[in-house]
Amino acid sequence: MTNPDNSLRNKALVETFVDTIWNRKAFDRLAEFVDEGYEQHNPNLPDGRSALEGFLRGFYAETMPDGQFTIARIIAEGDMVVTHCLFKVSAEYNGTAVVDIYRIADGKLAEHWDVREAVPAAAASGRPVV
């Protein structure tokens, strides 16, 4: 049976990671959240915390310094945490819907998967993507 305390703790870890690293861009604090051997399933990034830091400091900080994630939903079960977010780089940009899946081990993010979808100006259903 899943320990609910672990799920809540892991959920809080990911929420704080998104705010601290992605939104406040406190990249010097990455080691607090991400395991050195971070396994990456995004095909554009290699494994490892240092690779993630390089991406954040280079591409993200220089190309999208105003980028912000807003978590719409977060689900935690055991060692897995899933976020459904809206990523925006400016008020004029519709944004990107992002689903990130993290595996937590020993209190740190150990593995990551993600899927992204551009947010259209309008949806056939009339409901928002995020």
N, CA, C and O atoms as a printed pandas DataFrame, in Angstrom:
     atom_number atom_name residue_name chain_id  residue_number  x_coord  y_coord  z_coord
0              1         N          MET        A               1    0.828   -1.176    0.000
1              2        CA          MET        A               1    0.000    0.000    0.000
2              3         C          MET        A               1    0.881    1.251    0.000
3              4         O          MET        A               1    1.926    1.280    0.650
4              5         N          THR        A               2    0.456    2.277   -0.728
5              6        CA          THR        A               2    1.201    3.529   -0.817
6              7         C          THR        A               2    1.077    4.305    0.483
7              8         O          THR        A               2   -0.016    4.427    1.036
8              9         N          ASN        A               3    2.180    4.822    0.965
9             10        CA          ASN        A               3    2.186    5.645    2.165
10            11         C          ASN        A               3    1.750    7.056    1.773
11            12         O          ASN        A               3    2.460    7.721    1.017
12            13         N          PRO        A               4    0.595    7.537    2.267
13            14        CA          PRO        A               4    0.115    8.866    1.876
14            15         C          PRO        A               4    1.069    9.983    2.264
15            16         O          PRO        A               4    1.119   11.012    1.591
16            17         N          ASP        A               5    1.833    9.796    3.347
17            18        CA          ASP        A               5    2.799   10.817    3.745
18            19         C          ASP        A               5    3.869   10.996    2.684
19            20         O          ASP        A               5    4.275   12.121    2.392
20            21         N          ASN        A               6    4.338    9.873    2.093
21            22        CA          ASN        A               6    5.336    9.959    1.036
22            23         C          ASN        A               6    4.782   10.684   -0.176
23            24         O          ASN        A               6    5.475   11.508   -0.773
24            25         N          SER        A               7    3.536   10.391   -0.552
25            26        CA          SER        A               7    2.917   11.046   -1.700
26            27         C          SER        A               7    2.816   12.548   -1.468
27            28         O          SER        A               7    3.110   13.341   -2.363
28            29         N          LEU        A               8    2.404   12.933   -0.276
29            30        CA          LEU        A               8    2.283   14.368    0.037
30            31         C          LEU        A               8    3.643   15.045    0.048
31            32         O          LEU        A               8    3.790   16.164   -0.444
32            33         N          ARG        A               9    4.631   14.371    0.606
33            34        CA          ARG        A               9    5.986   14.919    0.651
34            35         C          ARG        A               9    6.550   15.066   -0.757
35            36         O          ARG        A               9    7.185   16.073   -1.069
36            37         N          ASN        A              10    6.320   14.063   -1.610
37            38        CA          ASN        A              10    6.818   14.113   -2.987
38            39         C          ASN        A              10    6.112   15.199   -3.793
39            40         O          ASN        A              10    6.734   15.888   -4.601
40            41         N          LYS        A              11    4.816   15.343   -3.568
41            42        CA          LYS        A              11    4.049   16.404   -4.232
42            43         C          LYS        A              11    4.605   17.774   -3.842
43            44         O          LYS        A              11    4.799   18.630   -4.706
44            45         N          ALA        A              12    4.858   17.986   -2.568
45            46        CA          ALA        A              12    5.403   19.259   -2.088
46            47         C          ALA        A              12    6.794   19.511   -2.683
47            48         O          ALA        A              12    7.125   20.643   -3.034
48            49         N          LEU        A              13    7.603   18.459   -2.794
49            50        CA          LEU        A              13    8.933   18.587   -3.391
50            51         C          LEU        A              13    8.828   19.111   -4.824
51            52         O          LEU        A              13    9.548   20.036   -5.200
52            53         N          VAL        A              14    7.941   18.528   -5.616
53            54        CA          VAL        A              14    7.800   18.936   -7.015
54            55         C          VAL        A              14    7.229   20.347   -7.115
55            56         O          VAL        A              14    7.688   21.138   -7.939
56            57         N          GLU        A              15    6.247   20.671   -6.299
57            58        CA          GLU        A              15    5.697   22.036   -6.309
58            59         C          GLU        A              15    6.776   23.067   -5.996
59            60         O          GLU        A              15    6.856   24.104   -6.655
60            61         N          THR        A              16    7.596   22.789   -5.004
61            62        CA          THR        A              16    8.668   23.707   -4.625
62            63         C          THR        A              16    9.735   23.766   -5.706
63            64         O          THR        A              16   10.272   24.837   -5.986
64            65         N          PHE        A              17   10.051   22.624   -6.320
65            66        CA          PHE        A              17   11.009   22.580   -7.437
66            67         C          PHE        A              17   10.550   23.466   -8.586
67            68         O          PHE        A              17   11.330   24.274   -9.091
68            69         N          VAL        A              18    9.300   23.328   -9.004
69            70        CA          VAL        A              18    8.779   24.131  -10.125
70            71         C          VAL        A              18    8.885   25.616   -9.787
71            72         O          VAL        A              18    9.344   26.405  -10.613
72            73         N          ASP        A              19    8.469   26.001   -8.594
73            74        CA          ASP        A              19    8.512   27.411   -8.219
74            75         C          ASP        A              19    9.943   27.928   -8.101
75            76         O          ASP        A              19   10.273   28.983   -8.642
76            77         N          THR        A              20   10.780   27.190   -7.399
77            78        CA          THR        A              20   12.143   27.648   -7.122
78            79         C          THR        A              20   13.018   27.657   -8.369
79            80         O          THR        A              20   13.685   28.650   -8.657
80            81         N          ILE        A              21   13.013   26.552   -9.106
81            82        CA          ILE        A              21   13.931   26.407  -10.237
82            83         C          ILE        A              21   13.362   27.029  -11.509
83            84         O          ILE        A              21   14.020   27.868  -12.125
84            85         N          TRP        A              22   12.171   26.641  -11.911
85            86        CA          TRP        A              22   11.615   27.103  -13.190
86            87         C          TRP        A              22   11.084   28.529  -13.117
87            88         O          TRP        A              22   11.293   29.301  -14.053
88            89         N          ASN        A              23   10.413   28.898  -12.047
89            90        CA          ASN        A              23    9.799   30.222  -12.005
90            91         C          ASN        A              23   10.707   31.294  -11.410
91            92         O          ASN        A              23   10.775   32.408  -11.930
92            93         N          ARG        A              24   11.401   30.967  -10.329
93            94        CA          ARG        A              24   12.296   31.961   -9.715
94            95         C          ARG        A              24   13.710   31.876  -10.273
95            96         O          ARG        A              24   14.543   32.743  -10.011
96            97         N          LYS        A              25   13.976   30.822  -11.043
97            98        CA          LYS        A              25   15.251   30.620  -11.728
98            99         C          LYS        A              25   16.446   30.614  -10.771
99           100         O          LYS        A              25   17.501   31.176  -11.066
100          101         N          ALA        A              26   16.255   29.966   -9.621
101          102        CA          ALA        A              26   17.315   29.816   -8.625
102          103         C          ALA        A              26   18.105   28.549   -8.961
103          104         O          ALA        A              26   18.091   27.577   -8.206
104          105         N          PHE        A              27   18.788   28.576  -10.097
105          106        CA          PHE        A              27   19.471   27.393  -10.614
106          107         C          PHE        A              27   20.568   26.885   -9.686
107          108         O          PHE        A              27   20.918   25.705   -9.729
108          109         N          ASP        A              28   21.112   27.761   -8.852
109          110        CA          ASP        A              28   22.137   27.351   -7.897
110          111         C          ASP        A              28   21.573   26.413   -6.825
111          112         O          ASP        A              28   22.343   25.818   -6.071
112          113         N          ARG        A              29   20.265   26.271   -6.746
113          114        CA          ARG        A              29   19.645   25.388   -5.757
114          115         C          ARG        A              29   19.224   24.044   -6.347
115          116         O          ARG        A              29   18.563   23.255   -5.671
116          117         N          LEU        A              30   19.593   23.778   -7.585
117          118        CA          LEU        A              30   19.167   22.565   -8.283
118          119         C          LEU        A              30   19.529   21.288   -7.518
119          120         O          LEU        A              30   18.741   20.342   -7.505
120          121         N          ALA        A              31   20.681   21.242   -6.893
121          122        CA          ALA        A              31   21.123   20.041   -6.173
122          123         C          ALA        A              31   20.201   19.697   -4.996
123          124         O          ALA        A              31   20.181   18.548   -4.555
124          125         N          GLU        A              32   19.445   20.663   -4.484
125          126        CA          GLU        A              32   18.494   20.399   -3.407
126          127         C          GLU        A              32   17.335   19.529   -3.882
127          128         O          GLU        A              32   16.714   18.823   -3.087
128          129         N          PHE        A              33   17.050   19.583   -5.167
129          130        CA          PHE        A              33   15.859   18.942   -5.715
130          131         C          PHE        A              33   16.134   17.759   -6.641
131          132         O          PHE        A              33   15.341   16.820   -6.703
132          133         N          VAL        A              34   17.247   17.803   -7.356
133          134        CA          VAL        A              34   17.491   16.845   -8.439
134          135         C          VAL        A              34   18.698   15.973   -8.126
135          136         O          VAL        A              34   19.767   16.474   -7.776
136          137         N          ASP        A              35   18.516   14.655   -8.255
137          138        CA          ASP        A              35   19.595   13.690   -8.056
138          139         C          ASP        A              35   20.673   13.878   -9.125
139          140         O          ASP        A              35   20.367   14.216  -10.268
140          141         N          GLU        A              36   21.912   13.662   -8.755
141          142        CA          GLU        A              36   23.026   13.813   -9.695
142          143         C          GLU        A              36   22.864   12.901  -10.913
143          144         O          GLU        A              36   23.246   13.279  -12.021
144          145         N          GLY        A              37   22.302   11.705  -10.720
145          146        CA          GLY        A              37   22.134   10.748  -11.803
146          147         C          GLY        A              37   20.778   10.851  -12.498
147          148         O          GLY        A              37   20.338    9.883  -13.119
148          149         N          TYR        A              38   20.116   11.979  -12.411
149          150        CA          TYR        A              38   18.796   12.257  -12.998
150          151         C          TYR        A              38   18.634   11.600  -14.366
151          152         O          TYR        A              38   19.386   11.886  -15.298
152          153         N          GLU        A              39   17.652   10.725  -14.470
153          154        CA          GLU        A              39   17.386   10.017  -15.732
154          155         C          GLU        A              39   16.354   10.804  -16.524
155          156         O          GLU        A              39   15.248   11.064  -16.049
156          157         N          GLN        A              40   16.734   11.176  -17.737
157          158        CA          GLN        A              40   15.924   12.069  -18.565
158          159         C          GLN        A              40   15.321   11.318  -19.746
159          160         O          GLN        A              40   16.034   10.658  -20.502
160          161         N          HIS        A              41   14.004   11.423  -19.899
161          162        CA          HIS        A              41   13.326   10.778  -21.029
162          163         C          HIS        A              41   12.917   11.790  -22.098
163          164         O          HIS        A              41   12.370   11.403  -23.131
164          165         N          ASN        A              42   13.170   13.069  -21.869
165          166        CA          ASN        A              42   12.972   14.070  -22.905
166          167         C          ASN        A              42   14.059   13.824  -23.948
167          168         O          ASN        A              42   15.241   13.848  -23.606
168          169         N          PRO        A              43   13.693   13.585  -25.226
169          170        CA          PRO        A              43   14.692   13.214  -26.220
170          171         C          PRO        A              43   15.688   14.319  -26.559
171          172         O          PRO        A              43   16.675   14.065  -27.250
172          173         N          ASN        A              44   15.445   15.532  -26.087
173          174        CA          ASN        A              44   16.332   16.652  -26.394
174          175         C          ASN        A              44   17.371   16.921  -25.316
175          176         O          ASN        A              44   18.215   17.804  -25.475
176          177         N          LEU        A              45   17.320   16.168  -24.219
177          178        CA          LEU        A              45   18.246   16.409  -23.113
178          179         C          LEU        A              45   18.929   15.111  -22.695
179          180         O          LEU        A              45   18.296   14.056  -22.653
180          181         N          PRO        A              46   20.218   15.191  -22.387
181          182        CA          PRO        A              46   20.905   14.008  -21.856
182          183         C          PRO        A              46   20.596   13.824  -20.375
183          184         O          PRO        A              46   20.011   14.700  -19.739
184          185         N          ASP        A              47   20.995   12.677  -19.836
185          186        CA          ASP        A              47   20.836   12.383  -18.418
186          187         C          ASP        A              47   21.719   13.290  -17.572
187          188         O          ASP        A              47   22.685   13.884  -18.051
188          189         N          GLY        A              48   21.357   13.374  -16.307
189          190        CA          GLY        A              48   22.212   14.025  -15.317
190          191         C          GLY        A              48   21.749   15.404  -14.902
191          192         O          GLY        A              48   21.197   16.174  -15.687
192          193         N          ARG        A              49   22.001   15.685  -13.625
193          194        CA          ARG        A              49   21.668   17.007  -13.083
194          195         C          ARG        A              49   22.459   18.102  -13.771
195          196         O          ARG        A              49   21.921   19.181  -14.023
196          197         N          SER        A              50   23.722   17.851  -14.082
197          198        CA          SER        A              50   24.538   18.890  -14.719
198          199         C          SER        A              50   24.015   19.225  -16.117
199          200         O          SER        A              50   24.100   20.377  -16.542
200          201         N          ALA        A              51   23.478   18.242  -16.834
201          202        CA          ALA        A              51   22.896   18.511  -18.154
202          203         C          ALA        A              51   21.658   19.391  -18.008
203          204         O          ALA        A              51   21.453   20.310  -18.800
204          205         N          LEU        A              52   20.835   19.115  -17.003
205          206        CA          LEU        A              52   19.653   19.932  -16.769
206          207         C          LEU        A              52   20.071   21.355  -16.398
207          208         O          LEU        A              52   19.480   22.325  -16.873
208          209         N          GLU        A              53   21.072   21.471  -15.562
209          210        CA          GLU        A              53   21.540   22.801  -15.177
210          211         C          GLU        A              53   22.063   23.568  -16.386
211          212         O          GLU        A              53   21.798   24.762  -16.526
212          213         N          GLY        A              54   22.803   22.890  -17.261
213          214        CA          GLY        A              54   23.296   23.538  -18.472
214          215         C          GLY        A              54   22.157   24.043  -19.340
215          216         O          GLY        A              54   22.213   25.155  -19.865
216          217         N          PHE        A              55   21.130   23.229  -19.491
217          218        CA          PHE        A              55   19.950   23.639  -20.259
218          219         C          PHE        A              55   19.293   24.858  -19.624
219          220         O          PHE        A              55   18.986   25.832  -20.312
220          221         N          LEU        A              56   19.078   24.803  -18.318
221          222        CA          LEU        A              56   18.413   25.901  -17.630
222          223         C          LEU        A              56   19.200   27.197  -17.725
223          224         O          LEU        A              56   18.639   28.253  -18.020
224          225         N          ARG        A              57   20.494   27.116  -17.476
225          226        CA          ARG        A              57   21.328   28.325  -17.488
226          227         C          ARG        A              57   21.513   28.872  -18.902
227          228         O          ARG        A              57   21.604   30.085  -19.090
228          229         N          GLY        A              58   21.567   28.003  -19.873
229          230        CA          GLY        A              58   21.782   28.445  -21.248
230          231         C          GLY        A              58   20.496   28.803  -21.939
231          232         O          GLY        A              58   20.087   29.964  -21.951
232          233         N          PHE        A              59   19.868   27.823  -22.504
233          234        CA          PHE        A              59   18.678   28.033  -23.326
234          235         C          PHE        A              59   17.551   28.730  -22.580
235          236         O          PHE        A              59   17.055   29.761  -23.034
236          237         N          TYR        A              60   17.147   28.189  -21.458
237          238        CA          TYR        A              60   15.977   28.716  -20.757
238          239         C          TYR        A              60   16.213   30.133  -20.246
239          240         O          TYR        A              60   15.401   31.023  -20.500
240          241         N          ALA        A              61   17.302   30.350  -19.537
241          242        CA          ALA        A              61   17.556   31.655  -18.935
242          243         C          ALA        A              61   17.793   32.734  -19.993
243          244         O          ALA        A              61   17.387   33.880  -19.802
244          245         N          GLU        A              62   18.441   32.385  -21.104
245          246        CA          GLU        A              62   18.748   33.375  -22.135
246          247         C          GLU        A              62   17.608   33.550  -23.133
247          248         O          GLU        A              62   17.332   34.672  -23.558
248          249         N          THR        A              63   16.949   32.472  -23.511
249          250        CA          THR        A              63   15.923   32.522  -24.546
250          251         C          THR        A              63   14.549   32.851  -23.990
251          252         O          THR        A              63   13.780   33.569  -24.630
252          253         N          MET        A              64   14.230   32.341  -22.818
253          254        CA          MET        A              64   12.901   32.546  -22.234
254          255         C          MET        A              64   13.000   33.018  -20.781
255          256         O          MET        A              64   12.476   32.354  -19.888
256          257         N          PRO        A              65   13.661   34.150  -20.528
257          258        CA          PRO        A              65   13.842   34.581  -19.136
258          259         C          PRO        A              65   12.544   34.889  -18.405
259          260         O          PRO        A              65   12.510   34.857  -17.175
260          261         N          ASP        A              66   11.481   35.186  -19.135
261          262        CA          ASP        A              66   10.212   35.495  -18.485
262          263         C          ASP        A              66    9.276   34.292  -18.420
263          264         O          ASP        A              66    8.127   34.420  -17.996
264          265         N          GLY        A              67    9.763   33.129  -18.837
265          266        CA          GLY        A              67    8.931   31.927  -18.818
266          267         C          GLY        A              67    8.474   31.568  -17.413
267          268         O          GLY        A              67    9.250   31.618  -16.458
268          269         N          GLN        A              68    7.200   31.205  -17.303
269          270        CA          GLN        A              68    6.623   30.843  -16.005
270          271         C          GLN        A              68    5.707   29.638  -16.174
271          272         O          GLN        A              68    4.952   29.540  -17.141
272          273         N          PHE        A              69    5.790   28.727  -15.216
273          274        CA          PHE        A              69    4.892   27.580  -15.158
274          275         C          PHE        A              69    3.806   27.850  -14.127
275          276         O          PHE        A              69    4.089   28.304  -13.018
276          277         N          THR        A              70    2.565   27.570  -14.498
277          278        CA          THR        A              70    1.450   27.606  -13.561
278          279         C          THR        A              70    0.918   26.184  -13.474
279          280         O          THR        A              70    0.449   25.630  -14.468
280          281         N          ILE        A              71    0.990   25.599  -12.295
281          282        CA          ILE        A              71    0.497   24.241  -12.107
282          283         C          ILE        A              71   -1.028   24.288  -12.001
283          284         O          ILE        A              71   -1.583   24.934  -11.113
284          285         N          ALA        A              72   -1.691   23.591  -12.923
285          286        CA          ALA        A              72   -3.146   23.502  -12.893
286          287         C          ALA        A              72   -3.597   22.295  -12.082
287          288         O          ALA        A              72   -4.597   22.345  -11.366
288          289         N          ARG        A              73   -2.839   21.207  -12.210
289          290        CA          ARG        A              73   -3.147   19.965  -11.508
290          291         C          ARG        A              73   -1.845   19.284  -11.111
291          292         O          ARG        A              73   -0.841   19.354  -11.819
292          293         N          ILE        A              74   -1.892   18.629   -9.968
293          294        CA          ILE        A              74   -0.739   17.837   -9.546
294          295         C          ILE        A              74   -1.274   16.576   -8.873
295          296         O          ILE        A              74   -2.159   16.635   -8.019
296          297         N          ILE        A              75   -0.722   15.447   -9.275
297          298        CA          ILE        A              75   -1.159   14.146   -8.767
298          299         C          ILE        A              75    0.082   13.422   -8.249
299          300         O          ILE        A              75    1.110   13.367   -8.924
300          301         N          ALA        A              76   -0.028   12.876   -7.055
301          302        CA          ALA        A              76    1.088   12.144   -6.475
302          303         C          ALA        A              76    0.607   10.806   -5.963
303          304         O          ALA        A              76   -0.417   10.709   -5.286
304          305         N          GLU        A              77    1.362    9.776   -6.299
305          306        CA          GLU        A              77    1.089    8.443   -5.776
306          307         C          GLU        A              77    2.426    7.739   -5.596
307          308         O          GLU        A              77    3.158    7.504   -6.556
308          309         N          GLY        A              78    2.722    7.415   -4.366
309          310        CA          GLY        A              78    3.984    6.739   -4.093
310          311         C          GLY        A              78    5.158    7.592   -4.526
311          312         O          GLY        A              78    5.278    8.753   -4.132
312          313         N          ASP        A              79    6.027    7.007   -5.343
313          314        CA          ASP        A              79    7.220    7.729   -5.776
314          315         C          ASP        A              79    7.033    8.501   -7.083
315          316         O          ASP        A              79    8.001    9.020   -7.638
316          317         N          MET        A              80    5.785    8.579   -7.579
317          318        CA          MET        A              80    5.506    9.266   -8.843
318          319         C          MET        A              80    4.682   10.533   -8.595
319          320         O          MET        A              80    3.743   10.539   -7.800
320          321         N          VAL        A              81    5.063   11.610   -9.302
321          322        CA          VAL        A              81    4.329   12.874   -9.242
322          323         C          VAL        A              81    4.120   13.353  -10.666
323          324         O          VAL        A              81    5.050   13.352  -11.473
324          325         N          VAL        A              82    2.886   13.766  -10.977
325          326        CA          VAL        A              82    2.533   14.261  -12.300
326          327         C          VAL        A              82    2.004   15.679  -12.161
327          328         O          VAL        A              82    1.127   15.944  -11.339
328          329         N          THR        A              83    2.544   16.596  -12.974
329          330        CA          THR        A              83    2.012   17.954  -13.019
330          331         C          THR        A              83    1.423   18.210  -14.397
331          332         O          THR        A              83    1.938   17.727  -15.406
332          333         N          HIS        A              84    0.344   18.972  -14.428
333          334        CA          HIS        A              84   -0.279   19.455  -15.668
334          335         C          HIS        A              84   -0.195   20.965  -15.557
335          336         O          HIS        A              84   -0.861   21.570  -14.718
336          337         N          CYS        A              85    0.628   21.579  -16.408
337          338        CA          CYS        A              85    0.951   22.995  -16.263
338          339         C          CYS        A              85    0.663   23.789  -17.529
339          340         O          CYS        A              85    0.529   23.234  -18.620
340          341         N          LEU        A              86    0.572   25.096  -17.353
341          342        CA          LEU        A              86    0.572   26.045  -18.454
342          343         C          LEU        A              86    1.896   26.773  -18.388
343          344         O          LEU        A              86    2.235   27.361  -17.361
344          345         N          PHE        A              87    2.650   26.738  -19.483
345          346        CA          PHE        A              87    3.915   27.457  -19.569
346          347         C          PHE        A              87    3.721   28.641  -20.503
347          348         O          PHE        A              87    3.294   28.480  -21.646
348          349         N          LYS        A              88    4.037   29.829  -20.007
349          350        CA          LYS        A              88    3.906   31.043  -20.807
350          351         C          LYS        A              88    5.186   31.847  -20.736
351          352         O          LYS        A              88    5.842   31.916  -19.697
352          353         N          VAL        A              89    5.534   32.461  -21.874
353          354        CA          VAL        A              89    6.718   33.318  -21.924
354          355         C          VAL        A              89    6.339   34.794  -21.968
355          356         O          VAL        A              89    7.189   35.657  -21.749
356          357         N          SER        A              90    5.068   35.091  -22.248
357          358        CA          SER        A              90    4.574   36.465  -22.247
358          359         C          SER        A              90    3.050   36.429  -22.221
359          360         O          SER        A              90    2.438   35.386  -22.449
360          361         N          ALA        A              91    2.447   37.583  -21.940
361          362        CA          ALA        A              91    0.982   37.671  -21.884
362          363         C          ALA        A              91    0.362   37.451  -23.264
363          364         O          ALA        A              91   -0.766   36.971  -23.368
364          365         N          GLU        A              92    1.093   37.800  -24.320
365          366        CA          GLU        A              92    0.580   37.679  -25.681
366          367         C          GLU        A              92    0.598   36.239  -26.200
367          368         O          GLU        A              92   -0.105   35.917  -27.158
368          369         N          TYR        A              93    1.379   35.392  -25.587
369          370        CA          TYR        A              93    1.584   34.012  -26.015
370          371         C          TYR        A              93    0.516   33.123  -25.377
371          372         O          TYR        A              93    0.330   33.151  -24.161
372          373         N          ASN        A              94   -0.194   32.326  -26.204
373          374        CA          ASN        A              94   -1.222   31.430  -25.660
374          375         C          ASN        A              94   -0.647   30.434  -24.670
375          376         O          ASN        A              94   -1.327   30.030  -23.728
376          377         N          GLY        A              95    0.572   30.044  -24.872
377          378        CA          GLY        A              95    1.247   29.140  -23.956
378          379         C          GLY        A              95    1.352   27.724  -24.475
379          380         O          GLY        A              95    0.910   27.402  -25.578
380          381         N          THR        A              96    1.944   26.899  -23.656
381          382        CA          THR        A              96    2.129   25.482  -23.941
382          383         C          THR        A              96    1.614   24.697  -22.748
383          384         O          THR        A              96    1.961   24.982  -21.602
384          385         N          ALA        A              97    0.781   23.706  -23.034
385          386        CA          ALA        A              97    0.329   22.780  -21.995
386          387         C          ALA        A              97    1.438   21.748  -21.820
387          388         O          ALA        A              97    1.910   21.171  -22.799
388          389         N          VAL        A              98    1.847   21.519  -20.601
389          390        CA          VAL        A              98    2.956   20.599  -20.323
390          391         C          VAL        A              98    2.530   19.618  -19.237
391          392         O          VAL        A              98    1.999   20.011  -18.199
392          393         N          VAL        A              99    2.771   18.345  -19.494
393          394        CA          VAL        A              99    2.595   17.314  -18.475
394          395         C          VAL        A              99    3.988   16.776  -18.166
395          396         O          VAL        A              99    4.666   16.238  -19.041
396          397         N          ASP        A             100    4.403   16.928  -16.919
397          398        CA          ASP        A             100    5.686   16.395  -16.463
398          399         C          ASP        A             100    5.403   15.255  -15.505
399          400         O          ASP        A             100    4.516   15.340  -14.655
400          401         N          ILE        A             101    6.173   14.185  -15.657
401          402        CA          ILE        A             101    6.069   13.031  -14.779
402          403         C          ILE        A             101    7.436   12.842  -14.126
403          404         O          ILE        A             101    8.453   12.730  -14.810
404          405         N          TYR        A             102    7.444   12.809  -12.815
405          406        CA          TYR        A             102    8.692   12.654  -12.066
406          407         C          TYR        A             102    8.636   11.404  -11.201
407          408         O          TYR        A             102    7.601   11.071  -10.625
408          409         N          ARG        A             103    9.779   10.718  -11.124
409          410        CA          ARG        A             103    9.951    9.640  -10.140
410          411         C          ARG        A             103   10.865   10.198   -9.070
411          412         O          ARG        A             103   11.915   10.768   -9.368
412          413         N          ILE        A             104   10.461   10.031   -7.824
413          414        CA          ILE        A             104   11.218   10.538   -6.689
414          415         C          ILE        A             104   11.937    9.378   -6.007
415          416         O          ILE        A             104   11.352    8.318   -5.783
416          417         N          ALA        A             105   13.198    9.586   -5.685
417          418        CA          ALA        A             105   13.973    8.591   -4.926
418          419         C          ALA        A             105   14.837    9.322   -3.904
419          420         O          ALA        A             105   15.521   10.291   -4.236
420          421         N          ASP        A             106   14.801    8.860   -2.684
421          422        CA          ASP        A             106   15.611    9.447   -1.603
422          423         C          ASP        A             106   15.430   10.959   -1.496
423          424         O          ASP        A             106   16.389   11.689   -1.246
424          425         N          GLY        A             107   14.186   11.428   -1.687
425          426        CA          GLY        A             107   13.879   12.834   -1.496
426          427         C          GLY        A             107   14.283   13.763   -2.621
427          428         O          GLY        A             107   14.282   14.983   -2.452
428          429         N          LYS        A             108   14.632   13.195   -3.783
429          430        CA          LYS        A             108   15.029   14.033   -4.920
430          431         C          LYS        A             108   14.400   13.520   -6.209
431          432         O          LYS        A             108   14.026   12.352   -6.309
432          433         N          LEU        A             109   14.290   14.399   -7.182
433          434        CA          LEU        A             109   13.800   14.003   -8.491
434          435         C          LEU        A             109   14.856   13.108   -9.131
435          436         O          LEU        A             109   16.004   13.517   -9.306
436          437         N          ALA        A             110   14.461   11.891   -9.476
437          438        CA          ALA        A             110   15.408   10.911   -9.992
438          439         C          ALA        A             110   15.190   10.596  -11.469
439          440         O          ALA        A             110   16.114   10.157  -12.153
440          441         N          GLU        A             111   13.961   10.820  -11.967
441          442        CA          GLU        A             111   13.642   10.471  -13.347
442          443         C          GLU        A             111   12.530   11.393  -13.841
443          444         O          GLU        A             111   11.678   11.826  -13.066
444          445         N          HIS        A             112   12.552   11.691  -15.160
445          446        CA          HIS        A             112   11.605   12.665  -15.719
446          447         C          HIS        A             112   11.158   12.289  -17.123
447          448         O          HIS        A             112   11.957   11.879  -17.965
448          449         N          TRP        A             113    9.843   12.441  -17.353
449          450        CA          TRP        A             113    9.237   12.315  -18.676
450          451         C          TRP        A             113    8.414   13.581  -18.887
451          452         O          TRP        A             113    7.962   14.183  -17.913
452          453         N          ASP        A             114    8.210   14.000  -20.134
453          454        CA          ASP        A             114    7.304   15.116  -20.374
454          455         C          ASP        A             114    6.656   15.032  -21.748
455          456         O          ASP        A             114    7.193   14.431  -22.679
456          457         N          VAL        A             115    5.488   15.650  -21.844
457          458        CA          VAL        A             115    4.778   15.814  -23.112
458          459         C          VAL        A             115    4.287   17.257  -23.156
459          460         O          VAL        A             115    3.916   17.839  -22.136
460          461         N          ARG        A             116    4.294   17.823  -24.378
461          462        CA          ARG        A             116    3.910   19.226  -24.541
462          463         C          ARG        A             116    2.937   19.373  -25.701
463          464         O          ARG        A             116    2.952   18.594  -26.654
464          465         N          GLU        A             117    2.092   20.391  -25.595
465          466        CA          GLU        A             117    1.131   20.699  -26.651
466          467         C          GLU        A             117    0.915   22.207  -26.663
467          468         O          GLU        A             117    0.634   22.806  -25.625
468          469         N          ALA        A             118    1.049   22.824  -27.844
469          470        CA          ALA        A             118    0.775   24.252  -27.960
470          471         C          ALA        A             118   -0.695   24.515  -27.640
471          472         O          ALA        A             118   -1.572   23.755  -28.050
472          473         N          VAL        A             119   -0.952   25.582  -26.916
473          474        CA          VAL        A             119   -2.318   25.951  -26.576
474          475         C          VAL        A             119   -2.900   26.740  -27.749
475          476         O          VAL        A             119   -2.362   27.784  -28.117
476          477         N          PRO        A             120   -3.987   26.256  -28.334
477          478        CA          PRO        A             120   -4.588   26.965  -29.463
478          479         C          PRO        A             120   -5.369   28.198  -28.993
479          480         O          PRO        A             120   -5.715   28.317  -27.818
480          481         N          ALA        A             121   -5.638   29.104  -29.925
481          482        CA          ALA        A             121   -6.438   30.282  -29.591
482          483         C          ALA        A             121   -7.858   29.875  -29.194
483          484         O          ALA        A             121   -8.481   30.520  -28.350
484          485         N          ALA        A             122   -8.365   28.802  -29.805
485          486        CA          ALA        A             122   -9.709   28.310  -29.485
486          487         C          ALA        A             122   -9.714   26.793  -29.633
487          488         O          ALA        A             122   -8.995   26.235  -30.461
488          489         N          ALA        A             123  -10.535   26.138  -28.821
489          490        CA          ALA        A             123  -10.687   24.668  -28.884
490          491         C          ALA        A             123  -12.084   24.346  -29.396
491          492         O          ALA        A             123  -13.038   25.066  -29.102
492          493         N          ALA        A             124  -12.203   23.270  -30.156
493          494        CA          ALA        A             124  -13.500   22.867  -30.704
494          495         C          ALA        A             124  -14.534   22.681  -29.605
495          496         O          ALA        A             124  -15.709   22.980  -29.814
496          497         N          SER        A             125  -14.128   22.203  -28.458
497          498        CA          SER        A             125  -15.059   21.971  -27.346
498          499         C          SER        A             125  -15.420   23.248  -26.592
499          500         O          SER        A             125  -16.422   23.308  -25.880
500          501         N          GLY        A             126  -14.578   24.265  -26.768
501          502        CA          GLY        A             126  -14.768   25.501  -26.007
502          503         C          GLY        A             126  -14.145   25.452  -24.635
503          504         O          GLY        A             126  -14.179   26.444  -23.908
504          505         N          ARG        A             127  -13.574   24.315  -24.259
505          506        CA          ARG        A             127  -12.930   24.169  -22.956
506          507         C          ARG        A             127  -11.430   24.419  -23.079
507          508         O          ARG        A             127  -10.841   24.148  -24.126
508          509         N          PRO        A             128  -10.812   24.931  -22.027
509          510        CA          PRO        A             128   -9.369   25.180  -22.092
510          511         C          PRO        A             128   -8.556   23.895  -22.119
511          512         O          PRO        A             128   -8.998   22.851  -21.639
512          513         N          VAL        A             129   -7.366   23.990  -22.686
513          514        CA          VAL        A             129   -6.453   22.834  -22.759
514          515         C          VAL        A             129   -5.870   22.547  -21.373
515          516         O          VAL        A             129   -5.644   21.390  -21.018
516          517         N          VAL        A             130   -5.632   23.582  -20.609
517          518        CA          VAL        A             130   -5.065   23.438  -19.257
518          519         C          VAL        A             130   -6.079   23.928  -18.253
519          520         O          VAL        A             130   -5.820   23.901  -17.050
